[in-house]
Amino acid sequence: MQNNEVFQRVRNALARLEDERNVRVLYACESGSRAWGFASHDSDYDVRFLYVHPSDWYLSVEDRRDVIEEPLNEELDVSGWELRKALRLLRKSNPPLLEWLKSPVVYQHDAVFTREFGELSERFYSPRRCFSHYLHMASGNWRSYLEGREQVSLKKYLYVFRPLLACRWIERSLGQVPMLFNELVEGVLEEREVRDALNTLVTRKQAGDELSVAPPDEVLSRFVVQELQRLEALNEPEDVAGDVSALNSFFRRYALKGV
């Protein structure tokens, strides 16, 4: 599908959800490999969004479902978080949520909400929590997909390197981690041999090569092992704690606006 066709399909799906679920979508973006910058032509579209209910929905003693999940087909997956859930996760500096706000592909947004939510995210960004998240992800992906195997899926290196380089980004106090993989590589990966090997994988994947099973790449594997050991030995970055009253005030304003 061409981009304009995709955008229209996504917006139609969001409009249908708003009508069927009686919600208002405040922000919707791409969250997967298409936002990271190493998608192939047939990669899925992973749409993630934030939404709010009518104000009466919040005036209940019952616990209510706070996510919407709509796997429309094998190509297009749409799911969202209710605003209160999103703000609770923002308080914990949830890395996936922070990444959504940095997505280069935004399908729909309330401009004022997006700006204000982005400002909140800066106040609640915790280098310590994000570093821990990305290091755990890099280590887990390495053990699950690559370590000790005679044959590996080469594209899995990208799913190890992205969180690994995110840790370097945080270590160097560069702010919130960007979505684009190339920005991470250009910003923190000085090792030329490793960069060349990674760029080759990205180019192949973007060209439609699904990077089938092959022997491990010695250059990439050696770097991962050394970098994991180095990062695990570091002292954790400083933590931050935003004022929860700012989240409460923000929530009330948008929950009272309703749909």
C-alpha positions in Angstrom: 0.0 0.0 0.0 1.1 3.6 -0.7 1.5 5.8 2.4 -1.5 7.9 1.6 -3.7 4.8 1.3 -2.3 3.5 4.6 -3.0 6.8 6.3 -6.6 6.8 5.1 -7.2 3.2 6.2 -5.8 3.9 9.6 -7.8 7.1 10.0 -11.0 5.2 8.9 -10.3 2.5 11.4 -9.8 5.1 14.2 -13.0 6.9 13.2 -14.9 3.6 13.3 -13.5 2.9 16.8 -14.4 6.3 18.0 -18.0 5.8 16.9 -18.3 2.2 18.1 -16.6 2.6 21.4 -17.7 6.2 22.1 -14.2 7.5 22.6 -12.1 10.3 21.3 -8.6 9.5 19.9 -6.1 12.1 21.1 -3.0 10.8 19.4 -2.2 7.9 17.1 1.2 6.9 15.6 3.2 4.0 14.1 5.2 2.1 16.7 7.0 -0.9 15.1 9.7 -1.4 12.6 8.2 1.2 10.2 8.7 3.8 12.9 12.2 2.5 13.7 13.3 2.9 10.1 14.2 -0.6 9.1 10.9 -2.0 7.8 10.7 -4.1 4.6 8.0 -3.5 2.1 5.7 -6.1 3.6 6.3 -5.3 7.3 3.2 -4.9 9.4 1.7 -1.6 10.4 1.6 -1.3 14.2 -0.7 1.6 15.1 -0.8 2.7 18.7 -3.1 5.4 20.1 -4.2 7.3 23.2 -7.9 7.9 23.8 -10.4 9.4 26.3 -14.0 8.4 27.2 -16.9 10.6 28.0 -16.6 12.1 31.5 -19.4 9.9 32.9 -17.4 6.8 32.1 -14.9 7.7 34.8 -17.6 8.2 37.5 -18.0 4.5 38.4 -17.0 2.2 41.2 -16.4 -0.6 38.7 -13.0 -1.4 37.1 -13.3 -1.0 33.4 -11.2 -2.2 30.5 -8.6 0.5 29.7 -7.2 -0.8 26.4 -8.7 -1.2 22.9 -7.1 -3.9 20.7 -8.2 -4.3 17.1 -6.0 -6.7 15.0 -7.8 -5.7 11.7 -5.9 -8.2 9.5 -2.4 -9.7 9.1 -1.0 -6.4 7.9 -2.7 -3.8 10.1 -2.8 -4.0 13.9 -4.4 -1.2 15.9 -4.4 -0.9 19.7 -4.7 2.0 22.2 -4.5 3.0 25.9 -7.1 4.9 27.8 -5.7 8.3 29.0 -5.7 7.4 32.7 -3.7 4.2 32.0 -1.3 6.2 29.8 -0.7 8.8 32.6 -0.1 6.1 35.2 2.5 4.6 32.9 4.0 8.0 32.2 4.5 8.4 35.9 6.7 5.3 35.7 8.5 6.6 32.7 7.2 3.8 30.5 9.7 3.5 27.6 7.2 2.3 24.9 4.9 5.2 25.7 7.8 7.7 25.5 8.7 6.2 22.2 5.3 6.7 20.8 5.6 10.4 21.4 8.8 10.4 19.3 7.4 8.4 16.4 8.2 9.9 13.0 4.8 8.6 11.7 1.8 10.3 13.3 -1.6 9.3 11.9 -3.8 11.6 13.9 -3.4 13.9 16.8 -4.9 16.7 18.9 -2.1 19.3 18.5 -2.6 20.9 22.0 -2.8 17.5 23.7 0.3 16.3 21.9 2.3 19.3 22.9 1.2 19.2 26.5 1.7 15.5 26.8 5.1 15.8 25.4 6.0 18.4 27.9 4.8 16.1 30.7 6.9 13.3 29.4 10.0 15.5 29.8 9.1 16.0 33.4 8.6 12.3 34.2 11.4 10.9 32.1 13.5 8.6 34.3 16.9 7.7 32.9 17.3 5.0 35.5 14.0 3.2 34.6 14.5 3.5 30.9 18.1 2.3 31.1 17.0 -0.7 33.1 14.2 -1.5 30.6 16.4 -1.3 27.5 19.3 -3.3 29.1 16.8 -6.0 30.1 15.4 -6.1 26.6 18.8 -6.2 24.9 20.0 -9.0 27.2 16.7 -11.0 26.9 16.7 -10.7 23.1 20.3 -11.8 22.9 19.8 -14.9 25.0 16.5 -15.8 23.3 17.5 -15.4 19.7 21.2 -15.3 19.2 23.5 -16.5 22.0 25.1 -19.9 21.5 23.3 -20.7 18.3 25.0 -22.1 15.2 22.3 -20.6 12.9 20.4 -17.4 13.7 17.8 -15.1 12.1 20.0 -12.2 11.2 17.2 -9.6 11.6 17.2 -10.4 15.3 20.5 -8.5 15.6 18.5 -5.3 15.0 16.2 -6.1 17.9 19.2 -6.5 20.1 21.1 -3.5 18.9 18.3 -1.0 19.2 17.9 -1.4 23.0 21.6 -1.8 23.4 22.3 1.5 21.7 19.4 3.1 23.6 21.4 2.3 26.8 24.4 4.1 25.4 22.2 7.1 24.5 21.0 7.3 28.1 24.5 6.7 29.5 25.6 9.8 27.6 22.8 11.9 28.9 21.4 12.7 25.5 17.8 12.8 26.7 14.9 10.6 25.7 15.7 7.8 23.3 14.7 8.5 19.7 12.6 6.2 17.6 14.7 6.1 14.5 17.3 3.4 14.6 19.6 5.4 12.3 19.6 8.3 14.7 20.8 5.9 17.5 23.5 4.5 15.2 24.7 7.9 14.1 24.6 9.3 17.6 26.4 6.7 19.7 28.0 4.0 17.6 31.5 5.0 16.7 32.8 1.5 15.9 33.1 1.6 12.1 33.2 -2.1 11.5 30.1 -2.6 13.6 28.3 0.3 11.9 29.1 -1.1 8.5 27.7 -4.6 9.4 24.5 -3.1 10.9 24.0 -0.8 7.9 24.3 -3.9 5.6 21.6 -5.7 7.6 19.3 -2.6 7.5 19.7 -2.1 3.8 19.0 -5.8 3.1 15.9 -5.7 5.2 14.6 -2.5 3.7 15.0 -4.0 0.3 12.7 -6.8 1.2 15.3 -9.4 2.2 13.9 -11.1 5.3 17.4 -11.9 6.4 16.8 -15.6 6.7 18.7 -18.0 8.9 22.5 -17.9 8.7 25.6 -18.4 10.8 26.0 -15.6 13.4 27.8 -12.5 12.4 31.1 -12.5 14.4 31.5 -8.7 14.4 28.1 -8.0 15.7 28.1 -10.9 18.2 31.4 -9.9 19.7 30.3 -6.3 20.1 27.0 -7.4 21.8 28.8 -9.6 24.3 31.3 -6.9 25.2 28.8 -4.1 25.4 26.4 -6.1 27.6 29.2 -6.8 30.0 30.2 -3.1 30.1 26.7 -1.8 30.5 25.8 -4.3 33.2 28.8 -3.1 35.2 27.8 0.5 35.1 26.3 2.4 38.0 22.6 3.1 37.2 21.8 6.7 36.0 20.2 9.2 38.3 16.4 8.9 38.8 13.8 11.6 38.7 10.3 11.9 40.2 7.8 14.3 38.7 5.0 15.9 40.7 1.9 13.6 40.4 -0.4 16.6 40.8 0.6 17.7 37.3 -0.7 14.3 36.0 -3.9 14.7 38.0 -4.6 18.2 36.7 -3.8 17.1 33.1 -6.1 14.1 33.4 -9.1 16.1 34.8 -8.9 18.6 32.0 -9.1 16.0 29.2 -11.4 13.6 31.0 -13.9 16.4 31.6 -13.8 17.4 28.0 -15.0 14.0 27.2 -15.9 13.0 23.6 
